[in-house]
Amino acid sequence: MKKLIHNIYAFFYLCINWNPWLAIFITWHELKRGPKYGIDTVMPERLEILTIPEGDIKKSLPYEAVSYYLLEKLLSQFRKLSDASSITDIGCGKGRVMVVAAHFGFRVIRGIDFAKELCEEAAANMERIQTKFPGLSWKVTFGDVLNYELTTDDSVFFMFNPFNKEVLEKFLQKVERSIAATPRQIWFIYASPLYLDSLLQYGYHVIWRINPKRKLEAVIVTKKLADIYINIS
């Protein structure tokens, strides 16, 4: 019953903030695709009521779960491009992307969010699926993404517009410093790519795109090793 109420709330939220057609489309796929994952992450959340000691909510967007339709399309296509085993969800919210990523073969899954309550839900959702995926390694980091310490294993990033252009470009600068120290191919799987131009300015190339100029647009971009060596030479 609780999940049904959350879906009804999310439907009207989408009607008001997006449009009725998209609300119907997204909700249909929520009901069709969601049950197999066994989680309840659909309910939007206002940042003002959450515990956020780090970061600036004025530079961030409210929590909305990326649609299962778009998420599955993105990860399915990514699997045709790369066999990468790790993924990092920037602005992981309640952990939807992390859970679905496990079903698409990722074995090292990280999430970052600056809202305590969302991180707790993400961790709880990952714990629920742990037994289904022996050997799965995951971690939810609570804090500002700009304070996140990138590892040499951070090479695939997922985003669903967690913050504004200013924060994104500061994060991209962190990535540049990381790959200058440890050259590697970097991928961004980007749903509703509002600031795609920033990635292009940093030398990323669009490899795959769905529904350009529509609300449910998404892209996969990458910067190959050859591009990295050119930039740091």
DAQUIGI-V432229 format. One line per field, one symbol per residue. phi: phi as a letter, one per 20 degrees, with the letter a starting at -180 (. if undefined). A space follows every 10 residues. Layout:
BEGIN
phi->???
END
This chain:
BEGIN
phi->.fffffffff ffffgfedag fffffffgff ffefgfemcc cfffceffed ecfcndffdc dgfcefffgf ffgffffffe dbdgdcbcee nflengffff gffdnfdccc ccbedgffff ffffffffeg ffcgnfdbbd deqfgfefef dfeeccddbc lfbefffgff fffffgffff fcgafdccdc elffdggfff fenecfebbc lgmcfefbcd cbcegfffff fdf
END
